[in-house]
Amino acid sequence: PVPPALLALLAGLAVLVGFTLAAPYLLPPVSLAVLLGIGAALGALCWVIGAVVAMRNAGPVWIFGSLIVLVAAGALAGFGVSRLLNAGSTRDASTFAEMELGPDGKPVLPRGADARGPISKLYVTAFNEATADRRDYENAVGAMQLGTLSSPYLLEQAPQVLEHCGEIGALKEKVAANADRQAKRTAELAQTVHASNLPDTVKDGIILMIAPTGEPGEPDPAITSQNAVLDGTQALCELLAKKSWRNDDARFGFTNPADWARFREIDAQRKAAASDIAALDRKATTRFTEGREMVRDALSR
């Protein structure tokens, strides 16, 4: 028959193997030192239970030898858990290393990104929600036919927009709501990234990518310029509603000099705000690219 002490030792080792396989799915991201401690403590606990149950009649060699074996095996199990967690984190970070920017300057997600890890899954969810918010805003702008205000020909064809100038300012509420939701999403993402066991360089790179226009959890700095564009658009609508304009070779002309001067003032303000938004977009592209290269460089080592 197999000695009870040996059965207890084998059972303890089986528990530690189970810990190694299950811990990556059960434990939050923790340091290697903590995992080594947890593994060693679990090995010691297995020894205590085995000593009480099956080692009462065992000799000192079995008792102390099994203690050394189980504690060492527990520490090794903790190291194994760390390696498995690191492997999972590397796959998670690969989402950001493989990301590209599309022609519109928006990120293009790699295939299967939402299945690569908790950070990737959360990012994909945030990305889809932000895309839905942006599409909702664009649909609202399109429904109001604000594009017709840029062309006398289009405005002649669809002058209805001039009856709703006062509603343009309400779009700023949608801009603010979208920005608030995005700030919350980036804050949650940054918290998840910081809690991971990824190298600091990878964390810093991902943070740049999830909040390329500012800091996670803070409002998008483009809000001010977006609101300025809307204010200018409303002012333009109200000016054109006075019907002092004419189609002057596909450009707006005015019979009233004061209205012509006001038109040029509004046009300059709108162009300045649009220029500011374009500058922020270029900054975002640069920061996004820098962050991606940081992740790629760290994962290639």
Salt bridges, closest charged atoms under 4 A:
GLU98 OE1 - ARG116 NH1 3.04
GLU100 OE1 - ARG292 NH1 3.02
GLU100 OE2 - ARG296 NH2 2.95
GLU129 OE1 - ARG185 NH1 3.38
ASP133 OD2 - ARG181 NE 3.18
ASP133 OD2 - ARG185 NH2 3.11
ASP136 OD2 - LYS174 NZ 2.93
GLU167 OE2 - HIS164 ND1 3.08
ASP180 OD2 - LYS184 NZ 3.50
ASP231 OD1 - LYS172 NZ 2.91
ASP248 OD2 - ARG246 NH2 3.96
ASP259 OD1 - LYS242 NZ 2.90
GLU265 OE1 - ARG262 NH1 3.33
ASP267 OD2 - LYS271 NZ 3.17
GLU293 OE2 - ARG292 NE 3.28
GLU293 OE2 - ARG296 NH1 3.23
ASP297 OD2 - ARG301 NH2 2.66
